[in-house]
Amino acid sequence: MTPALTAGCVIAILGAESTGKTDLARALAERLAQRGVAVTLVGEYLREWCEREGRTPRPDEQAAIAAEQTRRIADAASRGAVIADTTALMTAVYSDMLFDDRTLYADALRAQGGYVLTLLTALDLPWIADGLQRDGPHVREPVDALVRAALARAGVSYAVVHGQGAQRLANAWQAIDRRVQAKDSPDLARAAQAQAAWRWSCEKCSDPACEHKLFSDLVAQRR
């Protein structure tokens, strides 16, 4: 059973393999910590599992891996803000694609809907081999399509993060700021218009108080 996320703010990062999820998660967490924000980085449990077992999971092992990822995020969220380097939805997507098993979507999307912001890493980085967890560049587009379709079915909004290096981090911050601005608008059309017209005025800002307030406002407006 998927735990309810009733406390804390979770920013969840999704994306196909070799699209910079881990680097982005670490960069966001490190930047927040440097600015005095108490935040927990929850890593990818699947990576830990594969390193421990020396292999990739069987179909019957997928559900437990997804549940543990969600549990770890929920546990960290009960104590404060969280940057999640992937969620159970990625396990559900790979179960669908590799094993034709769609049973993990319901719990994964229920959890995803409780996260305050979902970031989807774009396919604009070069593919790099990474041991057991990489199937090849040919799987990135199908995985990306399945992630987007699942989020759309569940009505979970998300922001796509493009760019390389510092620009990718800056674009993630833009998405966070847009979420703060649009969170409480009852008029979706007005919110969409505001998002389209929005421009980040703090791209080169190094004021810790400014960034602390940005993230604190997001936490205060959590679901």
Z-matrix of the N, CA and C atoms (Angstrom, degrees):
N
C 1 1.462
C 2 1.524 1 109.46
N 3 1.334 2 116.14 1 133.27
C 4 1.450 3 120.58 2 -177.49
C 5 1.520 4 110.59 3 -75.21
N 6 1.335 5 118.64 4 127.48
C 7 1.450 6 120.30 5 178.73
C 8 1.513 7 111.47 6 -69.23
N 9 1.341 8 116.13 7 145.92
C 10 1.457 9 120.47 8 176.60
C 11 1.519 10 109.50 9 -78.51
N 12 1.334 11 116.36 10 137.78
C 13 1.457 12 120.83 11 177.99
C 14 1.527 13 108.23 12 -98.64
N 15 1.312 14 116.10 13 94.66
C 16 1.446 15 119.90 14 -174.27
C 17 1.514 16 113.01 15 -105.60
N 18 1.316 17 117.90 16 -5.87
C 19 1.454 18 119.60 17 -178.79
C 20 1.515 19 109.69 18 -139.08
N 21 1.301 20 115.94 19 151.97
C 22 1.456 21 120.29 20 178.22
C 23 1.512 22 113.13 21 81.00
N 24 1.289 23 114.74 22 167.68
C 25 1.457 24 122.00 23 -178.83
C 26 1.514 25 108.70 24 -115.22
N 27 1.325 26 116.92 25 126.73
C 28 1.465 27 121.32 26 179.53
C 29 1.523 28 109.59 27 -113.92
N 30 1.311 29 116.04 28 122.38
C 31 1.456 30 121.77 29 168.85
C 32 1.517 31 105.99 30 -104.24
N 33 1.327 32 116.35 31 114.69
C 34 1.459 33 122.34 32 -172.72
C 35 1.519 34 110.36 33 -106.17
N 36 1.316 35 116.00 34 133.14
C 37 1.460 36 121.87 35 -178.72
C 38 1.521 37 109.65 36 -109.90
N 39 1.330 38 115.36 37 122.33
C 40 1.455 39 122.67 38 178.52
C 41 1.521 40 109.37 39 -116.75
N 42 1.327 41 115.96 40 163.67
C 43 1.455 42 118.84 41 175.58
C 44 1.508 43 111.55 42 159.91
N 45 1.313 44 115.41 43 159.15
C 46 1.464 45 121.54 44 177.20
C 47 1.522 46 109.54 45 -68.20
N 48 1.312 47 115.77 46 170.79
C 49 1.462 48 119.74 47 -177.88
C 50 1.525 49 111.40 48 -63.37
N 51 1.320 50 114.89 49 147.83
C 52 1.464 51 122.76 50 177.32
C 53 1.523 52 112.73 51 58.70
N 54 1.338 53 116.17 52 41.11
C 55 1.468 54 120.39 53 174.86
C 56 1.528 55 111.59 54 -118.16
N 57 1.322 56 117.35 55 17.04
C 58 1.454 57 120.53 56 170.77
C 59 1.513 58 116.31 57 82.50
N 60 1.330 59 118.22 58 21.40
C 61 1.464 60 119.94 59 -179.13
C 62 1.527 61 112.17 60 -59.92
N 63 1.326 62 115.84 61 -48.61
C 64 1.466 63 120.00 62 -176.07
C 65 1.521 64 111.30 63 -66.53
N 66 1.325 65 116.84 64 -43.71
C 67 1.467 66 119.55 65 178.92
C 68 1.522 67 111.18 66 -61.71
N 69 1.334 68 116.59 67 -41.73
C 70 1.458 69 119.63 68 -179.95
C 71 1.518 70 110.99 69 -67.10
N 72 1.333 71 116.95 70 -43.29
C 73 1.465 72 120.31 71 179.34
C 74 1.526 73 110.91 72 -59.58
N 75 1.322 74 116.31 73 -45.19
C 76 1.460 75 119.87 74 179.51
C 77 1.524 76 111.41 75 -64.00
N 78 1.333 77 116.37 76 -42.03
C 79 1.459 78 119.91 77 -178.96
C 80 1.524 79 111.42 78 -63.78
N 81 1.327 80 116.72 79 -42.68
C 82 1.461 81 120.04 80 177.93
C 83 1.522 82 111.13 81 -63.70
N 84 1.327 83 116.28 82 -47.01
C 85 1.466 84 119.78 83 -178.94
C 86 1.520 85 111.24 84 -63.55
N 87 1.323 86 117.07 85 -42.48
C 88 1.460 87 120.21 86 -178.97
C 89 1.523 88 111.12 87 -65.76
N 90 1.307 89 115.72 88 -41.42
C 91 1.463 90 118.53 89 -179.29
C 92 1.525 91 110.86 90 -65.55
N 93 1.316 92 116.23 91 -41.82
C 94 1.464 93 119.77 92 177.96
C 95 1.521 94 111.24 93 -63.80
N 96 1.323 95 116.70 94 -43.58
C 97 1.463 96 120.12 95 179.81
C 98 1.521 97 111.04 96 -63.06
N 99 1.312 98 117.23 97 -38.98
C 100 1.456 99 121.08 98 178.06
C 101 1.523 100 111.49 99 -64.04
N 102 1.323 101 115.73 100 -27.19
C 103 1.470 102 121.14 101 179.74
C 104 1.522 103 112.65 102 -93.01
N 105 1.305 104 117.53 103 10.20
C 106 1.450 105 120.77 104 174.36
C 107 1.512 106 115.60 105 86.29
N 108 1.341 107 117.59 106 12.46
C 109 1.463 108 120.74 107 179.00
C 110 1.527 109 109.12 108 -89.91
N 111 1.317 110 117.12 109 129.30
C 112 1.463 111 121.90 110 176.84
C 113 1.525 112 108.29 111 -78.44
N 114 1.318 113 116.50 112 109.29
C 115 1.458 114 120.83 113 -175.45
C 116 1.525 115 108.84 114 -141.25
N 117 1.335 116 115.43 115 144.37
C 118 1.466 117 121.52 116 176.92
C 119 1.516 118 109.54 117 -109.63
N 120 1.305 119 116.41 118 131.78
C 121 1.460 120 121.58 119 173.10
C 122 1.525 121 108.24 120 -93.04
N 123 1.314 122 116.29 121 116.53
C 124 1.467 123 121.55 122 177.33
C 125 1.524 124 107.96 123 -99.33
N 126 1.312 125 116.02 124 114.95
C 127 1.452 126 121.07 125 -176.95
C 128 1.515 127 113.13 126 -79.89
N 129 1.318 128 114.61 127 -179.27
C 130 1.470 129 121.50 128 -177.57
C 131 1.530 130 109.86 129 -83.05
N 132 1.318 131 115.81 130 114.59
C 133 1.465 132 119.74 131 -178.84
C 134 1.524 133 111.27 132 -65.85
N 135 1.334 134 117.97 133 -33.53
C 136 1.462 135 120.38 134 -179.71
C 137 1.521 136 111.10 135 -58.11
N 138 1.321 137 117.66 136 -40.93
C 139 1.463 138 120.71 137 179.08
C 140 1.532 139 110.04 138 -60.52
N 141 1.320 140 115.21 139 -46.13
C 142 1.466 141 120.34 140 178.22
C 143 1.524 142 110.76 141 -59.70
N 144 1.314 143 115.73 142 -43.06
C 145 1.476 144 121.40 143 -178.97
C 146 1.527 145 110.28 144 -62.48
N 147 1.328 146 117.04 145 -47.54
C 148 1.464 147 120.83 146 -178.11
C 149 1.523 148 111.56 147 -64.04
N 150 1.320 149 116.75 148 -39.73
C 151 1.469 150 119.79 149 178.92
C 152 1.523 151 111.07 150 -66.05
N 153 1.328 152 115.84 151 -36.98
C 154 1.463 153 119.83 152 -179.92
C 155 1.524 154 111.88 153 -71.52
N 156 1.334 155 116.91 154 -43.21
C 157 1.459 156 121.50 155 -175.46
C 158 1.530 157 113.05 156 -87.92
N 159 1.322 158 117.79 157 -17.97
C 160 1.455 159 120.65 158 -178.76
C 161 1.511 160 114.19 159 71.57
N 162 1.314 161 117.10 160 23.96
C 163 1.467 162 121.55 161 -179.39
C 164 1.523 163 109.44 162 -162.50
N 165 1.317 164 116.39 163 172.20
C 166 1.459 165 120.70 164 173.77
C 167 1.534 166 109.49 165 -89.04
N 168 1.328 167 117.99 166 158.80
C 169 1.470 168 120.35 167 -175.43
C 170 1.532 169 113.58 168 -72.09
N 171 1.318 170 113.70 169 152.83
C 172 1.466 171 120.71 170 170.89
C 173 1.532 172 108.03 171 -81.34
N 174 1.329 173 118.01 172 164.42
C 175 1.462 174 120.31 173 179.34
C 176 1.527 175 113.18 174 -54.45
N 177 1.331 176 116.90 175 -39.75
C 178 1.460 177 119.88 176 -176.38
C 179 1.532 178 113.03 177 -74.29
N 180 1.330 179 117.50 178 -7.57
C 181 1.463 180 121.15 179 179.99
C 182 1.529 181 112.65 180 -99.27
N 183 1.306 182 116.57 181 -6.57
C 184 1.458 183 120.62 182 -175.15
C 185 1.534 184 112.87 183 -66.41
N 186 1.311 185 116.64 184 -42.30
C 187 1.473 186 120.25 185 -175.54
C 188 1.520 187 111.49 186 -61.33
N 189 1.320 188 117.26 187 -42.17
C 190 1.462 189 120.33 188 -179.50
C 191 1.521 190 110.97 189 -66.60
N 192 1.326 191 117.48 190 -35.28
C 193 1.459 192 121.20 191 178.40
C 194 1.525 193 110.08 192 -67.19
N 195 1.328 194 116.51 193 -44.39
C 196 1.468 195 120.19 194 177.64
C 197 1.521 196 111.17 195 -61.32
N 198 1.340 197 116.65 196 -44.13
C 199 1.463 198 120.65 197 -179.12
C 200 1.520 199 111.54 198 -63.57
N 201 1.330 200 117.15 199 -38.52
C 202 1.459 201 119.85 200 179.93
C 203 1.528 202 111.01 201 -68.84
N 204 1.328 203 117.59 202 -37.29
C 205 1.467 204 119.78 203 176.38
C 206 1.529 205 110.33 204 -60.39
N 207 1.322 206 116.47 205 -46.53
C 208 1.459 207 120.92 206 179.49
C 209 1.518 208 111.11 207 -64.42
N 210 1.326 209 116.66 208 -40.57
C 211 1.462 210 120.13 209 179.96
C 212 1.514 211 111.79 210 -61.85
N 213 1.315 212 116.35 211 -42.69
C 214 1.469 213 120.05 212 -178.94
C 215 1.529 214 111.23 213 -65.49
N 216 1.325 215 116.06 214 -40.31
C 217 1.464 216 119.13 215 177.64
C 218 1.518 217 110.72 216 -64.14
N 219 1.336 218 116.71 217 -45.13
C 220 1.456 219 120.91 218 -179.86
C 221 1.525 220 111.62 219 -63.14
N 222 1.318 221 116.53 220 -40.25
C 223 1.460 222 120.25 221 179.20
C 224 1.525 223 110.79 222 -62.61
N 225 1.317 224 116.83 223 -45.47
C 226 1.461 225 120.11 224 178.53
C 227 1.525 226 111.24 225 -66.10
N 228 1.342 227 117.05 226 -37.93
C 229 1.463 228 120.83 227 -179.40
C 230 1.520 229 111.91 228 -66.49
N 231 1.322 230 117.63 229 -26.89
C 232 1.473 231 119.56 230 178.95
C 233 1.521 232 111.55 231 -67.90
N 234 1.334 233 116.36 232 -15.45
C 235 1.462 234 120.75 233 -178.86
C 236 1.521 235 113.12 234 -108.14
N 237 1.336 236 117.62 235 -7.74
C 238 1.460 237 118.62 236 -179.13
C 239 1.512 238 112.62 237 156.34
N 240 1.317 239 115.94 238 -155.13
C 241 1.460 240 121.94 239 -176.88
C 242 1.523 241 110.71 240 -77.88
N 243 1.340 242 115.15 241 152.48
C 244 1.462 243 121.11 242 -174.74
C 245 1.528 244 110.38 243 -138.32
N 246 1.318 245 115.63 244 137.44
C 247 1.456 246 122.08 245 162.70
C 248 1.521 247 105.72 246 -108.01
N 249 1.328 248 116.84 247 118.80
C 250 1.469 249 121.22 248 -176.65
C 251 1.522 250 110.70 249 -104.78
N 252 1.323 251 115.42 250 116.21
C 253 1.461 252 121.51 251 176.40
C 254 1.521 253 107.71 252 -83.64
N 255 1.293 254 115.57 253 85.27
C 256 1.461 255 129.41 254 -177.30
C 257 1.539 256 111.02 255 84.43
N 258 1.328 257 115.16 256 163.82
C 259 1.465 258 122.19 257 179.74
C 260 1.523 259 108.76 258 -138.76
N 261 1.315 260 114.89 259 179.71
C 262 1.470 261 120.19 260 179.37
C 263 1.518 262 112.47 261 -61.16
N 264 1.320 263 117.61 262 -20.90
C 265 1.461 264 119.25 263 -179.58
C 266 1.519 265 111.83 264 -62.31
N 267 1.330 266 117.60 265 -33.84
C 268 1.459 267 119.10 266 178.27
C 269 1.532 268 110.92 267 -66.41
N 270 1.335 269 117.05 268 -37.46
C 271 1.464 270 120.07 269 176.01
C 272 1.519 271 110.48 270 -64.23
N 273 1.328 272 116.24 271 -40.26
C 274 1.464 273 120.55 272 178.45
C 275 1.523 274 110.99 273 -62.85
N 276 1.323 275 116.06 274 -41.46
C 277 1.467 276 120.36 275 179.91
C 278 1.524 277 111.17 276 -64.07
N 279 1.321 278 117.06 277 -44.41
C 280 1.469 279 119.09 278 179.88
C 281 1.523 280 111.40 279 -69.59
N 282 1.330 281 117.73 280 -32.39
C 283 1.464 282 119.38 281 175.06
C 284 1.521 283 110.87 282 -64.38
N 285 1.315 284 115.64 283 -37.72
C 286 1.456 285 121.45 284 177.20
C 287 1.526 286 110.33 285 -65.46
N 288 1.324 287 116.25 286 -50.16
C 289 1.458 288 120.63 287 -173.78
C 290 1.527 289 113.11 288 -71.60
N 291 1.331 290 116.83 289 -41.90
C 292 1.465 291 120.54 290 -174.06
C 293 1.521 292 113.55 291 -88.86
N 294 1.348 293 116.39 292 -33.64
C 295 1.462 294 119.78 293 -172.08
C 296 1.531 295 113.60 294 -120.81
N 297 1.338 296 115.97 295 4.61
C 298 1.472 297 120.45 296 -179.05
C 299 1.529 298 111.15 297 55.62
N 300 1.328 299 115.45 298 36.45
C 301 1.468 300 122.15 299 -178.58
C 302 1.530 301 108.45 300 -114.98
N 303 1.331 302 116.20 301 114.14
C 304 1.464 303 121.07 302 -177.65
C 305 1.531 304 112.38 303 -105.94
N 306 1.321 305 116.40 304 12.01
C 307 1.468 306 119.36 305 -173.75
C 308 1.523 307 113.31 306 -74.36
N 309 1.320 308 118.04 307 -15.55
C 310 1.465 309 119.47 308 -176.62
C 311 1.525 310 113.38 309 -87.84
N 312 1.305 311 117.08 310 -8.37
C 313 1.467 312 119.59 311 -175.98
C 314 1.532 313 113.09 312 -64.11
N 315 1.318 314 117.39 313 -41.91
C 316 1.468 315 119.84 314 -172.16
C 317 1.525 316 111.61 315 -58.41
N 318 1.317 317 117.31 316 -53.66
C 319 1.461 318 120.19 317 -179.49
C 320 1.524 319 111.33 318 -66.33
N 321 1.329 320 116.52 319 -40.05
C 322 1.460 321 119.50 320 -178.62
C 323 1.520 322 111.79 321 -63.48
N 324 1.324 323 117.17 322 -42.19
C 325 1.461 324 120.52 323 -179.54
C 326 1.521 325 111.63 324 -73.49
N 327 1.330 326 116.68 325 -31.21
C 328 1.464 327 119.13 326 175.09
C 329 1.526 328 110.29 327 -61.94
N 330 1.311 329 116.03 328 -43.35
C 331 1.462 330 120.05 329 177.42
C 332 1.524 331 110.83 330 -66.92
N 333 1.326 332 116.47 331 -43.58
C 334 1.461 333 120.57 332 -177.89
C 335 1.524 334 111.39 333 -60.16
N 336 1.302 335 116.15 334 -37.08
C 337 1.457 336 120.36 335 179.75
C 338 1.517 337 113.57 336 -65.70
N 339 1.320 338 117.42 337 -18.13
C 340 1.453 339 121.06 338 178.33
C 341 1.514 340 114.03 339 -89.08
N 342 1.340 341 117.29 340 -5.58
C 343 1.455 342 120.25 341 179.79
C 344 1.523 343 109.56 342 -86.32
N 345 1.303 344 116.33 343 141.04
C 346 1.463 345 119.66 344 -171.98
C 347 1.525 346 112.07 345 -71.06
N 348 1.319 347 118.23 346 -27.08
C 349 1.461 348 120.26 347 -179.96
C 350 1.527 349 109.67 348 -151.99
N 351 1.338 350 115.45 349 134.06
C 352 1.453 351 121.94 350 174.38
C 353 1.517 352 108.97 351 -112.53
N 354 1.327 353 115.78 352 124.35
C 355 1.462 354 121.80 353 175.52
C 356 1.531 355 108.63 354 -107.55
N 357 1.317 356 116.75 355 131.46
C 358 1.465 357 122.23 356 178.59
C 359 1.523 358 108.50 357 -112.08
N 360 1.322 359 117.00 358 118.09
C 361 1.455 360 120.46 359 -178.38
C 362 1.529 361 110.52 360 -76.19
N 363 1.327 362 115.06 361 131.84
C 364 1.461 363 121.62 362 -176.66
C 365 1.532 364 111.23 363 -73.91
N 366 1.327 365 115.11 364 167.76
C 367 1.465 366 121.83 365 -176.71
C 368 1.532 367 112.03 366 -92.60
N 369 1.330 368 117.02 367 29.84
C 370 1.456 369 120.32 368 -174.10
C 371 1.523 370 113.68 369 -97.83
N 372 1.330 371 117.66 370 13.96
C 373 1.462 372 121.38 371 173.97
C 374 1.522 373 109.39 372 -106.63
N 375 1.312 374 118.44 373 149.40
C 376 1.472 375 120.03 374 178.77
C 377 1.522 376 111.23 375 -67.14
N 378 1.332 377 115.42 376 144.32
C 379 1.460 378 119.87 377 178.21
C 380 1.520 379 109.64 378 -73.45
N 381 1.336 380 116.46 379 136.32
C 382 1.461 381 122.59 380 179.39
C 383 1.522 382 108.40 381 -130.42
N 384 1.312 383 116.91 382 132.12
C 385 1.467 384 120.93 383 178.69
C 386 1.524 385 110.61 384 -64.08
N 387 1.348 386 115.66 385 145.05
C 388 1.468 387 119.66 386 -178.11
C 389 1.530 388 109.92 387 -150.84
N 390 1.297 389 116.34 388 57.23
C 391 1.459 390 120.94 389 173.86
C 392 1.510 391 114.18 390 64.02
N 393 1.339 392 114.97 391 -137.93
C 394 1.461 393 121.83 392 -171.87
C 395 1.518 394 113.74 393 -65.22
N 396 1.326 395 117.19 394 -24.84
C 397 1.459 396 118.96 395 -170.50
C 398 1.519 397 114.61 396 -90.62
N 399 1.295 398 118.70 397 4.34
C 400 1.453 399 120.95 398 -177.96
C 401 1.528 400 110.51 399 -114.84
N 402 1.330 401 115.90 400 123.88
C 403 1.465 402 121.63 401 -179.81
C 404 1.518 403 112.58 402 -96.86
N 405 1.328 404 118.13 403 -18.36
C 406 1.459 405 121.12 404 179.67
C 407 1.509 406 111.64 405 128.54
N 408 1.333 407 117.11 406 158.40
C 409 1.469 408 120.39 407 -176.72
C 410 1.524 409 113.65 408 -63.21
N 411 1.339 410 116.35 409 -22.94
C 412 1.466 411 119.75 410 -177.43
C 413 1.526 412 112.98 411 -67.91
N 414 1.329 413 118.36 412 -16.88
C 415 1.466 414 119.67 413 -178.21
C 416 1.526 415 112.39 414 -91.42
N 417 1.328 416 117.94 415 -8.57
C 418 1.461 417 118.62 416 -173.10
C 419 1.530 418 112.94 417 -66.92
N 420 1.332 419 117.05 418 -44.66
C 421 1.462 420 118.44 419 -179.53
C 422 1.526 421 112.20 420 -65.90
N 423 1.338 422 119.96 421 -45.09
C 424 1.467 423 118.71 422 176.40
C 425 1.525 424 113.44 423 -60.07
N 426 1.335 425 117.04 424 -39.59
C 427 1.468 426 120.02 425 178.55
C 428 1.519 427 110.14 426 -65.38
N 429 1.314 428 117.01 427 -45.23
C 430 1.462 429 120.87 428 178.62
C 431 1.525 430 110.80 429 -58.04
N 432 1.322 431 116.20 430 -42.90
C 433 1.463 432 120.23 431 -179.88
C 434 1.526 433 111.40 432 -64.22
N 435 1.333 434 117.41 433 -40.71
C 436 1.458 435 120.57 434 179.40
C 437 1.519 436 111.79 435 -67.02
N 438 1.323 437 117.09 436 -38.84
C 439 1.468 438 119.99 437 177.59
C 440 1.520 439 110.36 438 -62.10
N 441 1.319 440 116.60 439 -48.54
C 442 1.466 441 120.67 440 -179.29
C 443 1.528 442 111.49 441 -61.68
N 444 1.338 443 115.92 442 -41.78
C 445 1.468 444 119.52 443 -179.72
C 446 1.524 445 111.10 444 -64.51
N 447 1.336 446 116.88 445 -41.41
C 448 1.465 447 120.18 446 179.81
C 449 1.521 448 111.22 447 -64.52
N 450 1.311 449 117.13 448 -44.52
C 451 1.472 450 120.53 449 178.83
C 452 1.522 451 110.34 450 -63.02
N 453 1.327 452 116.84 451 -40.35
C 454 1.468 453 120.39 452 179.58
C 455 1.522 454 111.03 453 -64.31
N 456 1.329 455 117.00 454 -43.01
C 457 1.470 456 120.21 455 179.68
C 458 1.521 457 111.34 456 -59.47
N 459 1.325 458 115.63 457 -38.14
C 460 1.456 459 120.25 458 -176.48
C 461 1.525 460 112.82 459 -88.27
N 462 1.319 461 116.73 460 -4.17
C 463 1.458 462 120.04 461 -179.06
C 464 1.517 463 113.05 462 69.37
N 465 1.325 464 117.02 463 29.10
C 466 1.462 465 121.63 464 178.90
C 467 1.525 466 108.46 465 -93.95
N 468 1.319 467 116.75 466 118.45
C 469 1.458 468 120.16 467 -179.97
C 470 1.525 469 110.10 468 -75.39
N 471 1.319 470 115.31 469 156.20
C 472 1.463 471 119.49 470 -179.54
C 473 1.522 472 109.08 471 -154.75
N 474 1.320 473 114.95 472 161.95
C 475 1.462 474 121.23 473 177.00
C 476 1.513 475 108.13 474 -120.98
N 477 1.325 476 117.02 475 134.09
C 478 1.454 477 122.12 476 177.90
C 479 1.525 478 108.63 477 -88.44
N 480 1.333 479 116.32 478 130.27
C 481 1.459 480 121.85 479 -177.79
C 482 1.522 481 109.29 480 -105.95
N 483 1.331 482 115.77 481 114.43
C 484 1.460 483 122.33 482 178.44
C 485 1.528 484 110.51 483 -105.28
N 486 1.316 485 115.42 484 174.87
C 487 1.456 486 121.15 485 172.58
C 488 1.519 487 112.60 486 99.70
N 489 1.313 488 114.42 487 167.69
C 490 1.457 489 119.91 488 -179.77
C 491 1.520 490 110.11 489 -120.55
N 492 1.332 491 115.28 490 149.21
C 493 1.451 492 121.13 491 175.89
C 494 1.516 493 113.13 492 59.05
N 495 1.333 494 115.23 493 -131.02
C 496 1.455 495 121.35 494 -176.80
C 497 1.523 496 111.85 495 -61.54
N 498 1.330 497 116.93 496 -31.37
C 499 1.460 498 119.01 497 -179.62
C 500 1.520 499 111.62 498 -67.30
N 501 1.328 500 117.21 499 -34.53
C 502 1.470 501 119.95 500 177.71
C 503 1.526 502 109.75 501 -64.64
N 504 1.324 503 116.96 502 -42.48
C 505 1.457 504 120.53 503 177.13
C 506 1.521 505 110.65 504 -63.88
N 507 1.334 506 116.94 505 -43.51
C 508 1.469 507 120.05 506 179.14
C 509 1.524 508 111.03 507 -60.64
N 510 1.334 509 117.49 508 -39.82
C 511 1.456 510 120.66 509 179.40
C 512 1.531 511 111.62 510 -67.64
N 513 1.326 512 116.59 511 -33.88
C 514 1.464 513 119.47 512 175.10
C 515 1.524 514 110.28 513 -64.55
N 516 1.324 515 116.78 514 -40.74
C 517 1.474 516 119.94 515 177.38
C 518 1.524 517 110.85 516 -63.56
N 519 1.325 518 117.22 517 -36.79
C 520 1.458 519 120.22 518 176.55
C 521 1.530 520 110.55 519 -59.68
N 522 1.317 521 115.38 520 -43.77
C 523 1.462 522 119.80 521 -179.98
C 524 1.524 523 111.16 522 -62.92
N 525 1.326 524 117.04 523 -39.93
C 526 1.459 525 120.83 524 177.04
C 527 1.521 526 110.36 525 -61.42
N 528 1.313 527 116.55 526 -45.63
C 529 1.463 528 120.51 527 -178.72
C 530 1.525 529 111.21 528 -64.69
N 531 1.342 530 117.04 529 -41.33
C 532 1.469 531 119.45 530 177.75
C 533 1.518 532 111.08 531 -60.96
N 534 1.341 533 115.60 532 -37.61
C 535 1.458 534 119.70 533 -179.89
C 536 1.516 535 110.58 534 -64.76
N 537 1.309 536 117.07 535 -40.64
C 538 1.464 537 120.93 536 177.46
C 539 1.521 538 110.30 537 -60.44
N 540 1.328 539 116.36 538 -44.04
C 541 1.455 540 120.36 539 -175.39
C 542 1.523 541 112.68 540 -70.11
N 543 1.336 542 117.07 541 -35.78
C 544 1.461 543 120.43 542 -173.40
C 545 1.518 544 114.31 543 -95.21
N 546 1.341 545 118.07 544 -9.04
C 547 1.463 546 122.44 545 -168.78
C 548 1.513 547 113.61 546 -53.70
N 549 1.306 548 118.59 547 -45.19
C 550 1.459 549 120.69 548 -171.14
C 551 1.518 550 114.00 549 -104.18
N 552 1.339 551 118.45 550 10.91
C 553 1.453 552 120.01 551 -179.89
C 554 1.522 553 110.53 552 -74.97
N 555 1.358 554 118.79 553 124.30
C 556 1.464 555 120.67 554 179.13
C 557 1.522 556 112.27 555 -79.32
N 558 1.302 557 116.86 556 -13.21
C 559 1.460 558 121.90 557 -176.74
C 560 1.524 559 108.61 558 -104.43
N 561 1.347 560 116.99 559 104.62
C 562 1.457 561 120.31 560 -175.94
C 563 1.524 562 111.93 561 -63.67
N 564 1.320 563 116.78 562 -35.81
C 565 1.450 564 118.82 563 179.12
C 566 1.522 565 110.62 564 -64.39
N 567 1.336 566 115.82 565 -42.73
C 568 1.459 567 119.39 566 179.41
C 569 1.522 568 110.62 567 -65.58
N 570 1.327 569 115.94 568 -38.21
C 571 1.460 570 119.77 569 179.12
C 572 1.524 571 110.64 570 -64.82
N 573 1.337 572 116.31 571 -42.52
C 574 1.458 573 119.91 572 179.13
C 575 1.521 574 111.12 573 -63.92
N 576 1.347 575 115.88 574 -40.41
C 577 1.454 576 119.93 575 178.82
C 578 1.526 577 110.92 576 -64.14
N 579 1.335 578 115.94 577 -41.82
C 580 1.462 579 120.00 578 179.16
C 581 1.516 580 110.82 579 -63.69
N 582 1.335 581 116.05 580 -38.67
C 583 1.464 582 119.59 581 179.84
C 584 1.526 583 110.66 582 -66.75
N 585 1.340 584 117.01 583 -40.73
C 586 1.457 585 120.20 584 -178.63
C 587 1.519 586 111.24 585 -65.98
N 588 1.334 587 116.31 586 -34.35
C 589 1.455 588 120.15 587 -176.68
C 590 1.514 589 113.02 588 -89.04
N 591 1.337 590 116.17 589 -5.36
C 592 1.463 591 120.39 590 -173.03
C 593 1.522 592 111.86 591 -73.28
N 594 1.317 593 116.55 592 142.76
C 595 1.456 594 121.94 593 174.58
C 596 1.514 595 107.91 594 -135.35
N 597 1.314 596 117.13 595 130.66
C 598 1.457 597 121.07 596 -179.19
C 599 1.513 598 109.73 597 -71.23
N 600 1.312 599 117.44 598 120.04
C 601 1.457 600 121.33 599 -176.62
C 602 1.512 601 111.22 600 -94.52
N 603 1.323 602 117.90 601 5.05
C 604 1.462 603 120.56 602 -171.67
C 605 1.524 604 112.26 603 -124.45
N 606 1.326 605 117.47 604 26.59
C 607 1.462 606 119.91 605 -172.51
C 608 1.524 607 112.10 606 -58.21
N 609 1.328 608 117.50 607 -35.90
C 610 1.452 609 120.15 608 -177.33
C 611 1.522 610 111.46 609 -107.39
N 612 1.330 611 115.92 610 17.15
C 613 1.462 612 119.99 611 -177.31
C 614 1.525 613 110.41 612 -71.12
N 615 1.329 614 116.03 613 138.80
C 616 1.467 615 120.53 614 176.31
C 617 1.520 616 110.03 615 -125.81
N 618 1.316 617 115.58 616 21.20
C 619 1.454 618 120.39 617 -178.11
C 620 1.526 619 108.93 618 -83.63
N 621 1.333 620 119.41 619 111.10
C 622 1.468 621 120.97 620 -178.05
C 623 1.519 622 112.56 621 -58.76
N 624 1.325 623 117.73 622 -37.02
C 625 1.467 624 120.43 623 -178.26
C 626 1.517 625 110.66 624 -63.73
N 627 1.337 626 116.47 625 -37.10
C 628 1.463 627 121.23 626 179.60
C 629 1.520 628 110.48 627 -63.37
N 630 1.340 629 117.03 628 -49.31
C 631 1.454 630 120.48 629 -178.00
C 632 1.517 631 111.64 630 -69.15
N 633 1.330 632 117.28 631 -34.68
C 634 1.460 633 120.24 632 176.84
C 635 1.519 634 109.87 633 -63.05
N 636 1.327 635 117.64 634 -42.17
C 637 1.456 636 121.03 635 179.83
C 638 1.525 637 110.82 636 -65.61
N 639 1.349 638 116.75 637 -40.15
C 640 1.460 639 120.27 638 178.90
C 641 1.515 640 111.39 639 -56.23
N 642 1.325 641 116.57 640 -49.73
C 643 1.461 642 119.52 641 -177.54
C 644 1.522 643 111.45 642 -73.67
N 645 1.340 644 117.42 643 -35.08
C 646 1.462 645 120.32 644 178.22
C 647 1.515 646 111.09 645 -63.13
N 648 1.339 647 116.53 646 -39.15
C 649 1.463 648 119.87 647 177.30
C 650 1.513 649 111.08 648 -63.15
N 651 1.333 650 117.08 649 -38.54
C 652 1.459 651 121.24 650 178.24
C 653 1.512 652 110.97 651 -63.75
N 654 1.333 653 116.55 652 -43.69
C 655 1.464 654 120.75 653 178.24
C 656 1.518 655 110.98 654 -61.79
N 657 1.338 656 116.58 655 -42.16
C 658 1.465 657 121.36 656 -177.63
C 659 1.507 658 112.17 657 -64.90
N 660 1.359 659 116.51 658 -25.58
C 661 1.462 660 120.46 659 -176.69
C 662 1.526 661 112.31 660 -101.10
N 663 1.344 662 117.06 661 14.98
C 664 1.461 663 120.00 662 -176.84
C 665 1.519 664 111.47 663 -61.91
N 666 1.272 665 114.57 664 159.63
C 667 1.469 666 119.96 665 179.21
C 668 1.514 667 110.18 666 -67.89
